């Protein structure tokens, strides 16, 4: 990477490894090369928070994702799989980076960021929609407003479900669930409500 570039990395708090996923064998090789360069330059760089991003997943089969999920999990690395050209996986990655950014504060031009424990504005966290895979066929959606709307919906009242469905459409919930890997017949949990996913169209 070069010492000049690595010297800039010393001033950062979070490292994002963007790895080309086109060639299967190159993914681990690239990751190990980056780790070795960081360690060789300055062992302390290994203490920085890292996020691994593998791009071009549109060029491979789904089973490769599972393979590398397990690999990076065993390495203790958070990993995200994206397709920049198809805009897949970007929302989940950006949400994660946004949450990370909440615990960093800009201090001055000499030292751009200082990591510290801060009191996070809960209103910011409330706006972040999270989709968690509970098991192979169940997804949990977490976000204050969507949970509130789901819990207040009384499906025995005419129009209540349709109103909630229109809200889901406005926030593009189905698109986000698809990015997370949902398929026909899977269960979605939102607040105290459970839904069976049926693809539109």
Secondary structure, DSSP 4 states (H G I P E B T S, - for coil): --HHHHHHHTT-SEEEEEEE-SSHHHHHHHHHHHHHHHHHH-GGGGGSEEEEEEE-GGGS-HHHHHHHHHHHHHTT-EEEE-BTTTTBSHHHHHHHHHHHHTTEEE--SSS-EEE------HHHHHT--EEEEEETTEEEEE-HHHHHHHHH--TTSTTHHHHHHHHHHHTTHHHHHHHHT--TT-EEEETTEEEE-----
